[in-house]
Amino acid sequence: MKGVKAILLWSGGRIEPPAHAGLASVYELGGPVFETDPESGHYILAPMDAGDVATALYEGRVSAERFRRFLSRCHLATGRLSQDLGHLLVREEVPLLPLLDRLGSEPAPPLPYDAQIECFLVDDATLPVRPDIYQAMLREEEFFGTASVCEECGQAEDVGVFLWTRKDNDAVRVNFVIQNQGGIWRCWIAPFAVPVPIEGEHA
């Protein structure tokens, strides 16, 4: 279960699922409203009372420790949205942080940084990361911060990328990626590792 992609949803509370519906849970949703079902299949459920982390995230005030505490209150769920898009119908769910810790201890595919375009090339897409953030990832034992903000938008709450990484011997493990677009967080769990350049090599 590597490189899991999931949509983050803000949960307003759990509802007992209908009998014989084949569901483990039903959650009321808050936060940004979906106009259509994103059909992710995987969802990260975050409690509404932790919503202040979103404002702090956009303002660059979330440390790696605070982000870990936030994730400790989240669950990874499989399921689908209801027809009114106001509820998540969950087949199964697990606490997110223990899963991340387990995945973070497993080998991950290496992905070098392309300094010319200031991105990681992921399949057929790009993950923009500023050079100073790339250097911080290589330098710090654990890092969380704003990787890039859309220059045209100019605001992290509009379009931005956020990374949580951990240094591990000769690589930096990317534990978590948030790609925010207008308050919709498309998340990527434990997707890849970044090779640490050898001494004397241009990073």
C-alpha atoms as a printed R data frame, in Angstrom:
    type eleno elety resid chain resno       x      y       z
1   ATOM     1    CA   MET     A     1   0.000  0.000   0.000
2   ATOM     2    CA   LYS     A     2   2.508  2.605  -1.189
3   ATOM     3    CA   GLY     A     3   1.819  5.991  -2.663
4   ATOM     4    CA   VAL     A     4  -1.810  6.062  -1.551
5   ATOM     5    CA   LYS     A     5  -3.719  9.095  -2.839
6   ATOM     6    CA   ALA     A     6  -6.617 10.369  -0.758
7   ATOM     7    CA   ILE     A     7  -8.907 13.388  -0.414
8   ATOM     8    CA   LEU     A     8  -8.957 15.014   3.021
9   ATOM     9    CA   LEU     A     9 -12.447 15.557   4.415
10  ATOM    10    CA   TRP     A    10 -13.441 17.408   7.574
11  ATOM    11    CA   SER     A    11 -15.756 15.285   9.704
12  ATOM    12    CA   GLY     A    12 -18.566 16.843  11.680
13  ATOM    13    CA   GLY     A    13 -19.468 13.664  13.534
14  ATOM    14    CA   ARG     A    14 -20.276 10.003  13.175
15  ATOM    15    CA   ILE     A    15 -23.754  8.651  12.428
16  ATOM    16    CA   GLU     A    16 -24.814  5.070  13.033
17  ATOM    17    CA   PRO     A    17 -25.019  3.416   9.592
18  ATOM    18    CA   PRO     A    18 -28.296  1.835   8.438
19  ATOM    19    CA   ALA     A    19 -28.657 -1.837   9.262
20  ATOM    20    CA   HIS     A    20 -27.573 -4.267   6.536
21  ATOM    21    CA   ALA     A    21 -26.006 -1.433   4.494
22  ATOM    22    CA   GLY     A    22 -22.590 -3.071   4.560
23  ATOM    23    CA   LEU     A    23 -21.041  0.057   6.059
24  ATOM    24    CA   ALA     A    24 -18.753  0.396   9.042
25  ATOM    25    CA   SER     A    25 -19.528  4.078   9.636
26  ATOM    26    CA   VAL     A    26 -21.225  7.154   8.209
27  ATOM    27    CA   TYR     A    27 -19.732 10.602   8.815
28  ATOM    28    CA   GLU     A    28 -21.252 14.041   8.385
29  ATOM    29    CA   LEU     A    29 -18.949 16.311   6.431
30  ATOM    30    CA   GLY     A    30 -18.053 19.964   6.827
31  ATOM    31    CA   GLY     A    31 -15.484 22.260   5.262
32  ATOM    32    CA   PRO     A    32 -15.218 22.918   1.513
33  ATOM    33    CA   VAL     A    33 -18.243 21.722  -0.449
34  ATOM    34    CA   PHE     A    34 -17.755 19.306  -3.331
35  ATOM    35    CA   GLU     A    35 -19.753 20.011  -6.463
36  ATOM    36    CA   THR     A    36 -19.164 16.483  -7.758
37  ATOM    37    CA   ASP     A    37 -17.991 13.247  -6.194
38  ATOM    38    CA   PRO     A    38 -14.157 13.155  -6.449
39  ATOM    39    CA   GLU     A    39 -14.447  9.351  -6.588
40  ATOM    40    CA   SER     A    40 -11.186  8.923  -4.755
41  ATOM    41    CA   GLY     A    41 -11.937  5.658  -3.011
42  ATOM    42    CA   HIS     A    42  -9.587  6.712  -0.196
43  ATOM    43    CA   TYR     A    43 -10.371  9.555   2.175
44  ATOM    44    CA   ILE     A    44  -8.584 11.081   5.140
45  ATOM    45    CA   LEU     A    45 -11.060 11.998   7.855
46  ATOM    46    CA   ALA     A    46 -10.001 14.955   9.989
47  ATOM    47    CA   PRO     A    47 -12.068 16.299  12.913
48  ATOM    48    CA   MET     A    48 -13.714 19.674  12.407
49  ATOM    49    CA   ASP     A    49 -12.375 20.947  15.732
50  ATOM    50    CA   ALA     A    50  -8.856 20.602  14.310
51  ATOM    51    CA   GLY     A    51  -9.702 22.936  11.438
52  ATOM    52    CA   ASP     A    52  -7.472 25.710  12.805
53  ATOM    53    CA   VAL     A    53  -4.518 23.747  11.424
54  ATOM    54    CA   ALA     A    54  -5.659 24.709   7.908
55  ATOM    55    CA   THR     A    55  -5.305 28.446   8.617
56  ATOM    56    CA   ALA     A    56  -1.962 27.886  10.312
57  ATOM    57    CA   LEU     A    57  -0.835 25.748   7.374
58  ATOM    58    CA   TYR     A    58  -1.572 28.491   4.845
59  ATOM    59    CA   GLU     A    59   0.250 31.016   7.022
60  ATOM    60    CA   GLY     A    60   3.338 28.803   7.345
61  ATOM    61    CA   ARG     A    61   2.914 28.269  11.084
62  ATOM    62    CA   VAL     A    62   2.724 24.453  11.219
63  ATOM    63    CA   SER     A    63   5.803 22.609  12.455
64  ATOM    64    CA   ALA     A    64   6.509 18.936  11.801
65  ATOM    65    CA   GLU     A    65   5.565 18.177  15.419
66  ATOM    66    CA   ARG     A    66   2.244 19.994  15.147
67  ATOM    67    CA   PHE     A    67   1.476 18.280  11.848
68  ATOM    68    CA   ARG     A    68   2.161 14.886  13.413
69  ATOM    69    CA   ARG     A    69  -0.259 15.717  16.250
70  ATOM    70    CA   PHE     A    70  -2.873 16.653  13.667
71  ATOM    71    CA   LEU     A    71  -2.394 13.394  11.776
72  ATOM    72    CA   SER     A    72  -2.720 11.445  15.033
73  ATOM    73    CA   ARG     A    73  -6.382 12.529  15.097
74  ATOM    74    CA   CYS     A    74  -7.076 11.472  11.505
75  ATOM    75    CA   HIS     A    75  -8.231  8.207   9.953
76  ATOM    76    CA   LEU     A    76  -7.752  6.768   6.478
77  ATOM    77    CA   ALA     A    77 -11.079  5.477   5.207
78  ATOM    78    CA   THR     A    78 -12.213  3.618   2.117
79  ATOM    79    CA   GLY     A    79 -15.711  4.292   0.859
80  ATOM    80    CA   ARG     A    80 -17.650  6.844  -1.152
81  ATOM    81    CA   LEU     A    81 -19.591 10.059  -0.772
82  ATOM    82    CA   SER     A    82 -23.362 10.019  -0.452
83  ATOM    83    CA   GLN     A    83 -25.531 11.289  -3.306
84  ATOM    84    CA   ASP     A    84 -25.947 14.654  -1.573
85  ATOM    85    CA   LEU     A    85 -22.133 14.811  -1.113
86  ATOM    86    CA   GLY     A    86 -22.697 15.667   2.541
87  ATOM    87    CA   HIS     A    87 -21.740 12.333   4.078
88  ATOM    88    CA   LEU     A    88 -18.948  9.803   3.737
89  ATOM    89    CA   LEU     A    89 -20.091  6.188   3.595
90  ATOM    90    CA   VAL     A    90 -17.214  4.172   5.040
91  ATOM    91    CA   ARG     A    91 -16.525  0.514   4.411
92  ATOM    92    CA   GLU     A    92 -13.419  0.415   6.604
93  ATOM    93    CA   GLU     A    93 -11.074  2.833   8.327
94  ATOM    94    CA   VAL     A    94  -7.761  2.766  10.169
95  ATOM    95    CA   PRO     A    95  -5.877  5.348  12.264
96  ATOM    96    CA   LEU     A    96  -3.679  7.299   9.877
97  ATOM    97    CA   LEU     A    97  -0.502  7.936  11.885
98  ATOM    98    CA   PRO     A    98   0.337  4.281  12.694
99  ATOM    99    CA   LEU     A    99  -0.148  3.478   9.007
100 ATOM   100    CA   LEU     A   100   2.174  6.321   8.026
101 ATOM   101    CA   ASP     A   101   4.795  5.173  10.521
102 ATOM   102    CA   ARG     A   102   4.650  1.658   9.097
103 ATOM   103    CA   LEU     A   103   4.828  2.801   5.483
104 ATOM   104    CA   GLY     A   104   7.607  5.219   6.364
105 ATOM   105    CA   SER     A   105   9.758  2.321   7.539
106 ATOM   106    CA   GLU     A   106   9.418  0.429   4.239
107 ATOM   107    CA   PRO     A   107  11.615  0.976   1.161
108 ATOM   108    CA   ALA     A   108  10.309  3.647  -1.202
109 ATOM   109    CA   PRO     A   109  11.089  4.257  -4.876
110 ATOM   110    CA   PRO     A   110  13.797  6.940  -5.324
111 ATOM   111    CA   LEU     A   111  12.814 10.115  -7.118
112 ATOM   112    CA   PRO     A   112  15.517 12.690  -7.927
113 ATOM   113    CA   TYR     A   113  14.857 16.412  -7.919
114 ATOM   114    CA   ASP     A   114  14.937 18.260 -11.249
115 ATOM   115    CA   ALA     A   115  16.623 21.544 -10.359
116 ATOM   116    CA   GLN     A   116  16.089 23.037 -13.822
117 ATOM   117    CA   ILE     A   117  12.310 23.049 -13.536
118 ATOM   118    CA   GLU     A   118  12.268 23.022  -9.698
119 ATOM   119    CA   CYS     A   119  10.025 19.966  -9.562
120 ATOM   120    CA   PHE     A   120   9.826 16.307  -8.842
121 ATOM   121    CA   LEU     A   121   8.551 14.470 -11.905
122 ATOM   122    CA   VAL     A   122   5.910 12.021 -10.738
123 ATOM   123    CA   ASP     A   123   4.571  9.739 -13.457
124 ATOM   124    CA   ASP     A   124   3.058 12.195 -15.963
125 ATOM   125    CA   ALA     A   125   2.711 15.079 -13.510
126 ATOM   126    CA   THR     A   126   5.008 17.534 -11.738
127 ATOM   127    CA   LEU     A   127   5.286 18.284  -8.035
128 ATOM   128    CA   PRO     A   128   6.703 21.825  -7.757
129 ATOM   129    CA   VAL     A   129   9.168 22.329  -4.897
130 ATOM   130    CA   ARG     A   130  11.236 25.491  -4.437
131 ATOM   131    CA   PRO     A   131  15.032 24.967  -4.350
132 ATOM   132    CA   ASP     A   132  15.312 26.316  -0.784
133 ATOM   133    CA   ILE     A   133  12.685 23.818   0.378
134 ATOM   134    CA   TYR     A   134  14.534 21.001  -1.373
135 ATOM   135    CA   GLN     A   135  17.700 22.005   0.472
136 ATOM   136    CA   ALA     A   136  15.810 22.152   3.784
137 ATOM   137    CA   MET     A   137  14.488 18.630   3.162
138 ATOM   138    CA   LEU     A   138  18.049 17.383   2.666
139 ATOM   139    CA   ARG     A   139  19.366 19.230   5.701
140 ATOM   140    CA   GLU     A   140  16.733 18.699   8.408
141 ATOM   141    CA   GLU     A   141  16.026 15.433  10.196
142 ATOM   142    CA   GLU     A   142  12.297 16.126   9.924
143 ATOM   143    CA   PHE     A   143  10.675 18.838   7.855
144 ATOM   144    CA   PHE     A   144   7.202 20.190   7.264
145 ATOM   145    CA   GLY     A   145   6.460 23.305   5.270
146 ATOM   146    CA   THR     A   146   5.194 25.022   2.156
147 ATOM   147    CA   ALA     A   147   6.938 23.503  -0.854
148 ATOM   148    CA   SER     A   148   5.528 25.923  -3.408
149 ATOM   149    CA   VAL     A   149   2.737 28.413  -4.062
150 ATOM   150    CA   CYS     A   150   1.219 29.132  -7.456
151 ATOM   151    CA   GLU     A   151   2.830 32.395  -8.641
152 ATOM   152    CA   GLU     A   152  -0.298 33.433 -10.517
153 ATOM   153    CA   CYS     A   153  -2.518 32.895  -7.465
154 ATOM   154    CA   GLY     A   154  -0.002 34.166  -4.932
155 ATOM   155    CA   GLN     A   155  -1.731 32.647  -1.908
156 ATOM   156    CA   ALA     A   156  -1.166 29.231  -0.330
157 ATOM   157    CA   GLU     A   157  -4.879 28.906   0.434
158 ATOM   158    CA   ASP     A   158  -5.586 29.127  -3.299
159 ATOM   159    CA   VAL     A   159  -3.029 26.741  -4.815
160 ATOM   160    CA   GLY     A   160  -0.080 25.349  -2.885
161 ATOM   161    CA   VAL     A   161   1.963 22.238  -2.159
162 ATOM   162    CA   PHE     A   162   3.023 21.158   1.346
163 ATOM   163    CA   LEU     A   163   5.477 18.412   2.327
164 ATOM   164    CA   TRP     A   164   6.285 16.373   5.429
165 ATOM   165    CA   THR     A   165   9.639 14.574   5.181
166 ATOM   166    CA   ARG     A   166  12.056 12.605   7.353
167 ATOM   167    CA   LYS     A   167  15.770 12.075   6.742
168 ATOM   168    CA   ASP     A   168  16.840  8.439   6.774
169 ATOM   169    CA   ASN     A   169  20.511  7.623   6.142
170 ATOM   170    CA   ASP     A   170  21.193  8.236   2.445
171 ATOM   171    CA   ALA     A   171  17.655  9.305   1.529
172 ATOM   172    CA   VAL     A   172  14.868 11.645   2.573
173 ATOM   173    CA   ARG     A   173  11.546  9.910   2.917
174 ATOM   174    CA   VAL     A   174   8.572 11.963   1.734
175 ATOM   175    CA   ASN     A   175   5.908 10.893   4.220
176 ATOM   176    CA   PHE     A   176   3.049 13.125   3.166
177 ATOM   177    CA   VAL     A   177   2.170 15.531   0.369
178 ATOM   178    CA   ILE     A   178  -0.738 17.988   0.351
179 ATOM   179    CA   GLN     A   179  -1.741 19.541  -2.948
180 ATOM   180    CA   ASN     A   180  -4.225 22.257  -2.025
181 ATOM   181    CA   GLN     A   181  -6.563 23.787  -4.558
182 ATOM   182    CA   GLY     A   182  -9.093 26.209  -3.165
183 ATOM   183    CA   GLY     A   183  -9.332 24.390   0.165
184 ATOM   184    CA   ILE     A   184  -9.557 20.905  -1.342
185 ATOM   185    CA   TRP     A   185  -6.615 18.870  -0.059
186 ATOM   186    CA   ARG     A   186  -5.473 16.084  -2.353
187 ATOM   187    CA   CYS     A   187  -3.053 14.097  -0.253
188 ATOM   188    CA   TRP     A   188  -0.373 11.592  -1.107
189 ATOM   189    CA   ILE     A   189   0.745  9.160   1.582
190 ATOM   190    CA   ALA     A   190   4.348  7.902   1.657
191 ATOM   191    CA   PRO     A   191   4.886  8.221  -2.099
192 ATOM   192    CA   PHE     A   192   8.651  8.283  -2.642
193 ATOM   193    CA   ALA     A   193  12.150  8.909  -1.299
194 ATOM   194    CA   VAL     A   194  14.639 11.574  -2.365
195 ATOM   195    CA   PRO     A   195  18.267 10.475  -2.731
196 ATOM   196    CA   VAL     A   196  20.701 12.585  -0.690
197 ATOM   197    CA   PRO     A   197  23.496 13.782  -3.011
198 ATOM   198    CA   ILE     A   198  26.933 12.493  -2.089
199 ATOM   199    CA   GLU     A   199  29.379 14.998  -0.661
200 ATOM   200    CA   GLY     A   200  30.704 17.290  -3.365
201 ATOM   201    CA   GLU     A   201  27.829 16.529  -5.738
202 ATOM   202    CA   HIS     A   202  25.618 19.438  -6.797
203 ATOM   203    CA   ALA     A   203  22.218 19.128  -5.057
